[in-house]
Amino acid sequence: MNSKKTTFLVLCILTLLFTSFMGERYAYAASIPYDSYIYDYRGYIVRTPAPYVPKKNISGISLGVGKFTNPQDMCVAPDGKIYVADTGNNRIVVLSEDALNVVKEIKGFTRDGKEETFKQPYGVCVSQSNVLYVADTENKRIIALDENGEFVKCIENPTSDVLEEGFVFTPLKVTVDYADRVYCIAKGVFEGIMVFEENGQFSSFFGTINVEISTWEKFWRWLSTKEERSRQTLYIPTEFTGVDVDDDGFIYASNIDTTGVQAARRLNPRGQDVIKKGTEKNVGGDLVTGGASTYSGPSYIVDIVYRNDGIYSILDSKRGRIFTYDHEGNMLYIFGGLGSQAGTFTSPVAIEESGDRIFVLDATRAEILTFEATEYGSLINEAVRLRYSGDESQAVGVWEKVLDFNENFELANVGIGKAYLTAGDNKSAMKYLKLGMSRDYYSIAFKRYRNEILKDNLGYILTGIVVLIAALKIGSIVKRRKGGVKE
């Protein structure tokens, strides 16, 4: 058999072995139960404890208010009540904090002595002052009601020099900061999030995402004719899909990202993105997105929720997964999926959090799915919160408990390593940072430890150098004298 045939045969065998391995890998992933079908923080399927487990599904029928129809949004108010935008039924359903009872249904309001109703309300939010804001989508307005359901104000028909002539305002999602500024994602608006002042006046676009064109694309557009360019893809800013606000007034927003790198943003008061992307330089959901199936490609993030102490979660509708990150952009855990078994979704559209519970709204099932943190998930959350508040020493003990559950959790090792680094124990920091595969922080610990060694032994080193120089000098003199005697 010649060398070409031998090479070809070897390649065929390797291909078959690889295909068999991958098939077994994904068959295994599909067969393991929900509480083990979890991913590591890089997005790879691994067998780890579940950070959250499903508890119950809440439907309009179980609550006694009739089936939800195409619900699109929900929010948790400061007092703990849950507001659901039951879009298809043109109403807002308010649930108790434990989500077991209906507090009230809001189908309309009185404005200037006239009864008005909602039409396809798509988004809902409750401000810190307990004012309800409803994106009354088909009526093309935002309605604000007080806690008694009384009309407060209406935002509609915005006007400005920056809005094109004939602009039609169609609000989709809405949130409100501590100063009662309203941030709205509107249909067909790519310039950014629309900002309205407390009096309802449109002020500006916020957090515009600039699309970067590669050098290769620029080159081909330069070569193309005017007619060819007109048929090419228009490079317009990315569209936002979800919005939330933290206690400091920073806006957390999710957006469509075709590159799978950044689907979450943290916008400061000037509209600048100041989010951190962690060790993987990625806050876009799944890191591994290859393949040719329907579910291949970058995650499609539809909503975001800020969960205090720098922790936030994003919701992927393509594969039904929930990704949670810390304030540095490091992925903490992933759970969820598409399917019909417990803990999976059909078409997730919104995510909220209350304490250690996570709520996900499924539009097709017309249900709210609830998840509660396991001890493993609670420990991770607590360790991140301690570090966020600056209590590094206490965080070490919690991270060690996390490692008792999952010794391969690299972020726990990194967390312990950073704590030792802050405390000045650089040798211990090197040990844990190496286990956590944190090259950057390991380099810092190594340099500091090296400087410690040099500082502690500098006297001995200098003395040794002096002695060595003296010995070489004496040896040289002795050698010259011996050479003179021989002559």
C-alpha positions as CSV (number, residue, x, y, z in Angstrom):
1,M,0.0,0.0,0.0
2,N,1.5,3.4,-1.0
3,S,1.9,6.3,1.3
4,K,-1.1,8.2,-0.1
5,K,-3.5,5.3,0.5
6,T,-2.1,4.8,4.0
7,T,-2.6,8.5,4.9
8,F,-6.1,8.4,3.5
9,L,-7.0,5.3,5.5
10,V,-5.6,6.8,8.7
11,L,-7.7,10.0,8.2
12,C,-10.8,8.0,7.6
13,I,-10.3,6.0,10.8
14,L,-9.6,9.2,12.8
15,T,-12.8,10.8,11.4
16,L,-14.9,7.8,12.4
17,L,-13.4,7.8,15.9
18,F,-14.1,11.5,16.3
19,T,-17.6,11.2,15.0
20,S,-18.3,8.3,17.3
21,F,-16.9,10.3,20.3
22,M,-19.0,13.4,19.5
23,G,-22.1,11.3,19.0
24,E,-21.6,9.6,22.4
25,R,-20.9,13.0,24.0
26,Y,-24.1,14.6,22.8
27,A,-26.1,11.4,23.4
28,Y,-24.9,11.4,27.0
29,A,-25.8,15.1,27.3
30,A,-29.3,14.4,26.1
31,S,-29.8,11.4,28.5
32,I,-28.6,12.9,31.8
33,P,-31.3,14.2,34.1
34,Y,-32.1,17.9,34.4
35,D,-30.4,18.4,37.7
36,S,-27.1,17.3,36.2
37,Y,-27.6,18.8,32.7
38,I,-25.6,21.9,33.6
39,Y,-22.8,23.8,31.9
40,D,-19.5,25.1,33.3
41,Y,-18.8,28.8,33.2
42,R,-17.2,28.5,29.7
43,G,-20.4,27.0,28.3
44,Y,-19.3,23.3,27.9
45,I,-21.6,20.5,29.1
46,V,-20.3,19.1,32.3
47,R,-21.7,17.1,35.2
48,T,-22.1,19.5,38.1
49,P,-24.5,20.3,40.9
50,A,-27.5,22.3,39.7
51,P,-27.4,26.0,40.7
52,Y,-31.2,26.4,40.4
53,V,-34.0,23.8,40.3
54,P,-37.5,24.2,39.0
55,K,-40.3,24.5,41.6
56,K,-43.6,25.2,40.0
57,N,-45.3,26.6,36.9
58,I,-47.9,29.4,37.4
59,S,-50.6,29.9,34.8
60,G,-53.7,32.1,34.6
61,I,-55.9,29.0,34.9
62,S,-54.2,27.9,38.1
63,L,-54.7,31.5,39.4
64,G,-58.3,31.5,38.5
65,V,-58.2,34.4,36.0
66,G,-58.3,32.4,32.8
67,K,-55.5,31.4,30.5
68,F,-52.8,33.9,29.7
69,T,-52.6,34.7,26.0
70,N,-49.2,35.4,24.5
71,P,-47.8,37.2,27.6
72,Q,-44.7,39.2,26.7
73,D,-43.3,40.8,29.9
74,M,-43.3,40.8,33.7
75,C,-41.6,42.6,36.5
76,V,-41.2,42.4,40.3
77,A,-42.2,45.6,42.1
78,P,-40.2,46.9,45.1
79,D,-42.9,45.5,47.4
80,G,-42.5,42.0,45.9
81,K,-45.6,41.9,43.8
82,I,-45.3,40.4,40.3
83,Y,-46.8,42.2,37.4
84,V,-47.5,40.3,34.2
85,A,-48.2,41.9,30.8
86,D,-50.9,39.5,29.5
87,T,-50.6,40.9,26.0
88,G,-53.2,38.9,24.2
89,N,-55.9,39.6,26.8
90,N,-55.1,43.3,27.0
91,R,-54.6,43.3,30.7
92,I,-52.0,43.5,33.5
93,V,-52.3,40.8,36.1
94,V,-50.8,41.5,39.5
95,L,-49.7,38.6,41.7
96,S,-48.8,38.3,45.3
97,E,-45.2,38.0,46.3
98,D,-45.4,34.3,46.6
99,A,-47.1,34.2,43.2
100,L,-49.9,32.0,44.6
101,N,-52.7,34.6,44.5
102,V,-54.0,37.3,42.1
103,V,-54.0,40.7,43.8
104,K,-55.9,42.4,40.9
105,E,-56.4,42.7,37.2
106,I,-55.8,46.0,35.5
107,K,-57.6,46.3,32.2
108,G,-57.9,50.0,31.9
109,F,-58.1,53.3,33.7
110,T,-59.9,56.6,33.9
111,R,-58.4,59.6,32.1
112,D,-60.0,63.0,32.1
113,G,-63.3,61.4,33.1
114,K,-63.2,58.9,30.3
115,E,-62.7,55.1,30.6
116,E,-59.7,53.8,28.5
117,T,-58.3,50.3,28.0
118,F,-55.0,48.7,27.0
119,K,-54.4,47.3,23.6
120,Q,-51.7,44.6,23.3
121,P,-49.6,45.8,26.3
122,Y,-46.1,44.5,25.6
123,G,-44.0,45.8,28.4
124,V,-44.5,46.5,32.1
125,C,-42.4,48.1,34.9
126,V,-42.9,49.4,38.4
127,S,-40.7,52.3,39.6
128,Q,-39.1,52.7,43.0
129,S,-42.0,55.0,44.0
130,N,-44.5,52.2,43.1
131,V,-45.8,53.8,39.9
132,L,-46.8,51.3,37.2
133,Y,-45.6,51.9,33.7
134,V,-47.2,50.0,30.9
135,A,-46.0,49.9,27.3
136,D,-49.4,50.1,25.7
137,T,-48.0,49.0,22.4
138,E,-50.9,49.0,19.9
139,N,-52.2,52.3,21.4
140,K,-48.7,53.6,20.8
141,R,-48.2,55.1,24.2
142,I,-46.8,54.5,27.7
143,I,-49.3,54.8,30.5
144,A,-48.3,55.5,34.2
145,L,-50.7,54.5,37.0
146,D,-50.3,54.9,40.7
147,E,-50.5,52.0,43.2
148,N,-54.3,52.6,43.3
149,G,-54.6,52.3,39.6
150,E,-55.2,56.0,39.1
151,F,-54.0,57.7,36.0
152,V,-50.7,59.6,36.4
153,K,-49.5,60.5,32.9
154,C,-49.3,59.4,29.4
155,I,-46.2,59.4,27.1
156,E,-47.2,59.5,23.4
157,N,-46.4,61.2,20.1
158,P,-42.9,62.3,21.0
159,T,-41.4,65.2,19.0
160,S,-37.8,66.2,18.6
161,D,-35.4,67.4,15.9
162,V,-33.6,64.1,16.1
163,L,-36.8,62.1,15.3
164,E,-37.5,61.7,11.6
165,E,-40.6,63.2,10.1
166,G,-43.7,61.0,10.4
167,F,-42.1,58.9,13.3
168,V,-44.6,56.5,14.8
169,F,-43.9,55.7,18.5
170,T,-44.5,52.0,19.3
171,P,-43.1,51.2,22.7
172,L,-42.1,47.6,23.5
173,K,-40.1,47.5,26.8
174,V,-39.8,50.1,29.5
175,T,-38.0,50.7,32.7
176,V,-37.6,53.7,35.1
177,D,-34.7,54.9,37.2
178,Y,-34.5,56.6,40.6
179,A,-35.1,60.0,39.1
180,D,-38.3,58.8,37.3
181,R,-36.7,59.0,33.9
182,V,-38.3,56.5,31.5
183,Y,-36.2,54.3,29.3
184,C,-38.1,52.7,26.4
185,I,-37.2,50.2,23.7
186,A,-39.4,51.1,20.7
187,K,-40.2,49.1,17.6
188,G,-38.2,50.0,14.6
189,V,-35.9,52.3,16.5
190,F,-32.2,51.4,16.0
191,E,-30.6,54.7,17.2
192,G,-30.8,53.5,20.8
193,I,-33.0,53.4,23.9
194,M,-35.5,56.3,24.0
195,V,-35.2,58.5,27.1
196,F,-38.1,60.5,28.5
197,E,-37.9,63.0,31.4
198,E,-40.1,62.9,34.4
199,N,-42.6,65.2,32.6
200,G,-42.9,62.8,29.7
201,Q,-40.8,64.9,27.3
202,F,-38.5,63.0,25.0
203,S,-34.9,64.0,25.6
204,S,-32.5,61.8,23.7
205,F,-31.5,58.4,22.4
206,F,-29.4,56.4,24.9
207,G,-26.7,53.8,24.5
208,T,-26.5,53.6,20.7
209,I,-24.6,50.6,19.5
210,N,-22.3,51.3,16.6
211,V,-21.8,48.5,14.1
212,E,-18.2,47.9,13.1
213,I,-17.5,46.9,9.5
214,S,-14.6,44.7,8.8
215,T,-11.7,45.7,6.5
216,W,-12.7,43.0,4.1
217,E,-16.3,44.2,3.9
218,K,-15.1,47.8,3.4
219,F,-12.8,46.6,0.6
220,W,-15.6,44.8,-1.3
221,R,-18.0,47.7,-0.9
222,W,-15.3,49.9,-2.4
223,L,-15.1,47.6,-5.4
224,S,-18.8,47.3,-5.8
225,T,-20.9,49.5,-8.1
226,K,-23.6,51.8,-6.8
227,E,-26.3,49.3,-7.9
228,E,-24.5,46.4,-6.2
229,R,-24.1,48.4,-3.0
230,S,-27.8,49.1,-2.9
231,R,-28.5,45.4,-2.8
232,Q,-26.0,44.7,-0.1
233,T,-26.8,44.4,3.6
234,L,-27.4,47.7,5.3
235,Y,-25.1,48.2,8.3
236,I,-27.6,49.6,10.9
237,P,-27.1,49.8,14.7
238,T,-28.0,46.8,16.7
239,E,-31.5,46.4,18.2
240,F,-32.1,46.3,22.0
241,T,-34.4,43.5,23.3
242,G,-34.5,44.0,27.1
243,V,-33.8,46.6,29.7
244,D,-33.4,46.9,33.5
245,V,-31.9,49.4,35.9
246,D,-29.8,49.0,39.1
247,D,-30.0,51.1,42.3
248,D,-27.3,53.5,41.1
249,G,-29.1,54.3,37.9
250,F,-27.0,52.3,35.5
251,I,-29.0,50.8,32.7
252,Y,-28.6,47.1,31.9
253,A,-29.7,46.3,28.4
254,S,-29.7,43.2,26.2
255,N,-29.3,43.3,22.5
256,I,-29.1,41.2,19.4
257,D,-25.5,40.2,18.6
258,T,-24.8,38.2,15.5
259,T,-21.2,37.7,16.6
260,G,-22.1,36.0,20.0
261,V,-19.6,38.2,21.9
262,Q,-21.7,40.9,23.6
263,A,-25.4,40.7,24.1
264,A,-25.4,42.6,27.4
265,R,-24.5,46.2,28.2
266,R,-24.1,48.3,31.3
267,L,-24.8,51.9,30.4
268,N,-23.6,54.8,32.6
269,P,-25.6,58.1,32.8
270,R,-23.9,59.3,29.7
271,G,-25.0,56.3,27.7
272,Q,-21.5,54.8,27.5
273,D,-21.1,51.0,27.8
274,V,-18.9,50.2,30.9
275,I,-19.6,46.5,31.2
276,K,-16.7,44.1,31.9
277,K,-16.4,41.0,29.8
278,G,-14.5,38.7,32.1
279,T,-11.7,36.3,31.4
280,E,-13.4,35.0,28.2
281,K,-14.0,38.5,26.9
282,N,-17.6,37.4,26.2
283,V,-21.0,38.3,27.7
284,G,-23.0,36.9,24.7
285,G,-24.3,33.7,26.1
286,D,-23.0,30.4,24.6
287,L,-19.3,30.3,23.7
288,V,-19.7,27.2,21.6
289,T,-22.3,27.8,18.9
290,G,-21.1,25.8,15.9
291,G,-23.1,23.2,13.9
292,A,-25.7,23.1,11.2
293,S,-28.9,22.5,13.2
294,T,-31.7,24.8,13.9
295,Y,-30.2,25.6,17.3
296,S,-26.7,26.4,16.0
297,G,-25.4,30.0,15.9
298,P,-25.0,32.7,18.6
299,S,-27.4,32.9,21.4
300,Y,-30.5,35.1,20.9
301,I,-30.8,37.1,24.1
302,V,-34.3,38.5,24.7
303,D,-34.1,39.9,28.2
304,I,-31.8,40.8,31.0
305,V,-32.3,41.2,34.8
306,Y,-30.0,42.9,37.3
307,R,-29.9,40.9,40.5
308,N,-28.0,43.2,42.9
309,D,-24.3,43.1,44.0
310,G,-23.2,43.2,40.4
311,I,-24.8,39.9,39.4
312,Y,-27.0,39.9,36.3
313,S,-28.7,37.2,34.2
314,I,-29.6,37.1,30.5
315,L,-32.2,34.9,28.8
316,D,-31.5,33.1,25.5
317,S,-34.6,32.2,23.5
318,K,-32.7,30.1,20.9
319,R,-31.6,27.3,23.3
320,G,-33.7,28.4,26.3
321,R,-30.7,28.9,28.6
322,I,-30.2,31.4,31.5
323,F,-26.6,32.8,31.8
324,T,-25.5,34.5,35.0
325,Y,-22.5,36.8,35.3
326,D,-20.7,38.6,38.1
327,H,-19.7,42.3,38.0
328,E,-16.5,41.4,36.3
329,G,-18.2,39.7,33.5
330,N,-17.3,36.1,34.5
331,M,-19.9,33.5,33.9
332,L,-21.1,32.0,37.1
333,Y,-23.5,29.3,35.9
334,I,-25.9,28.3,33.1
335,F,-29.1,26.3,33.4
336,G,-32.4,25.7,31.5
337,G,-33.0,24.5,28.0
338,L,-35.8,23.9,25.5
339,G,-38.2,21.1,25.9
340,S,-41.2,19.9,27.7
341,Q,-39.7,18.5,30.9
342,A,-39.4,20.3,34.2
343,G,-37.1,23.3,34.1
344,T,-37.2,23.8,30.3
345,F,-39.0,26.3,28.1
346,T,-40.8,26.5,24.8
347,S,-40.5,30.2,24.0
348,P,-39.0,32.2,26.9
349,V,-39.5,36.0,26.6
350,A,-38.8,37.6,30.0
351,I,-36.8,37.0,33.2
352,E,-37.1,38.4,36.7
353,E,-35.6,37.7,40.1
354,S,-36.8,38.0,43.7
355,G,-34.4,36.9,46.5
356,D,-33.1,33.5,45.5
357,R,-35.9,32.9,43.2
358,I,-35.9,33.3,39.4
359,F,-39.0,33.7,37.3
360,V,-39.1,33.1,33.5
361,L,-42.2,33.9,31.4
362,D,-42.9,31.5,28.6
363,A,-45.1,33.1,25.9
364,T,-46.2,29.8,24.2
365,R,-46.9,27.9,27.4
366,A,-48.5,31.0,28.8
367,E,-46.9,30.3,32.2
368,I,-44.4,31.7,34.7
369,L,-41.8,29.1,35.5
370,T,-40.2,29.5,38.9
371,F,-36.7,28.3,40.0
372,E,-35.2,28.3,43.5
373,A,-31.5,28.4,44.3
374,T,-29.9,25.2,45.5
375,E,-27.2,25.3,48.3
376,Y,-24.6,25.2,45.5
377,G,-26.2,28.2,43.7
378,S,-26.7,30.1,46.9
379,L,-23.1,29.7,47.9
380,I,-21.9,31.0,44.5
381,N,-24.2,34.0,44.8
382,E,-23.1,34.7,48.4
383,A,-19.4,34.5,47.6
384,V,-19.8,36.9,44.7
385,R,-21.7,39.3,46.9
386,L,-19.1,39.2,49.6
387,R,-16.3,40.0,47.2
388,Y,-18.4,42.7,45.6
389,S,-18.8,44.4,49.0
390,G,-15.1,44.1,49.7
391,D,-15.2,41.3,52.3
392,E,-12.5,39.1,50.7
393,S,-11.6,37.2,53.9
394,Q,-15.2,36.0,54.4
395,A,-15.6,35.1,50.7
396,V,-12.7,32.6,51.0
397,G,-14.7,30.4,53.3
398,V,-17.7,30.4,51.1
399,W,-15.7,29.7,48.0
400,E,-14.1,26.7,49.8
401,K,-17.6,25.4,50.4
402,V,-18.4,25.8,46.7
403,L,-15.3,23.7,45.9
404,D,-16.7,20.9,48.2
405,F,-19.6,20.7,45.8
406,N,-17.5,21.1,42.6
407,E,-13.8,20.9,42.9
408,N,-13.4,21.8,39.2
409,F,-15.2,25.2,39.6
410,E,-12.3,27.4,38.4
411,L,-13.9,30.7,39.5
412,A,-13.9,29.5,43.1
413,N,-10.2,28.9,42.9
414,V,-9.8,32.3,41.3
415,G,-11.9,33.9,44.0
416,I,-9.8,32.4,46.8
417,G,-6.6,33.3,44.9
418,K,-7.8,37.0,44.6
419,A,-8.6,37.1,48.3
420,Y,-5.1,35.8,49.2
421,L,-3.6,38.3,46.7
422,T,-5.5,41.1,48.4
423,A,-4.3,39.9,51.8
424,G,-0.7,39.8,50.7
425,D,-0.3,36.0,50.8
426,N,1.2,35.8,47.3
427,K,2.4,32.2,47.6
428,S,-1.0,30.9,48.5
429,A,-2.5,33.2,45.8
430,M,-0.3,31.6,43.2
431,K,-1.5,28.1,44.1
432,Y,-5.2,28.9,43.7
433,L,-4.8,31.2,40.7
434,K,-2.9,28.4,38.9
435,L,-5.8,26.0,39.7
436,G,-8.2,28.6,38.4
437,M,-6.2,29.1,35.2
438,S,-6.1,32.8,35.7
439,R,-3.0,33.9,33.8
440,D,-3.3,37.6,34.5
441,Y,-3.8,37.4,38.2
442,Y,-1.2,34.6,38.5
443,S,1.3,36.8,36.8
444,I,0.6,39.6,39.4
445,A,1.0,37.1,42.3
446,F,4.2,35.7,40.8
447,K,5.8,39.1,40.4
448,R,4.8,40.1,43.9
449,Y,6.1,36.8,45.3
450,R,9.4,37.2,43.3
451,N,9.8,40.7,44.7
452,E,9.2,39.3,48.2
453,I,11.9,36.7,47.8
454,L,14.4,39.2,46.4
455,K,13.6,41.7,49.2
456,D,14.0,39.1,52.0
457,N,17.2,37.7,50.6
458,L,18.7,40.9,49.1
459,G,21.4,41.1,51.8
460,Y,22.5,37.5,51.3
461,I,22.5,38.0,47.5
462,L,24.6,41.2,47.7
463,T,27.0,39.5,50.2
464,G,27.3,36.5,47.9
465,I,28.0,38.8,44.9
466,V,30.7,40.6,46.9
467,V,32.3,37.4,48.1
468,L,32.2,36.0,44.5
469,I,33.9,39.1,43.1
470,A,36.5,39.1,45.9
471,A,37.2,35.4,45.3
472,L,37.5,35.9,41.6
473,K,39.9,38.8,42.2
474,I,42.0,36.9,44.7
475,G,42.1,33.9,42.4
476,S,43.2,36.1,39.5
477,I,46.0,37.6,41.7
478,V,47.2,34.2,42.9
479,K,47.2,32.9,39.3
480,R,49.4,35.8,38.1
481,R,51.8,35.3,41.0
482,K,52.1,31.6,40.3
483,G,52.7,32.4,36.7
484,G,55.5,34.8,37.7
485,V,57.2,32.1,39.8
486,K,57.2,29.6,37.0
487,E,59.0,32.1,34.8
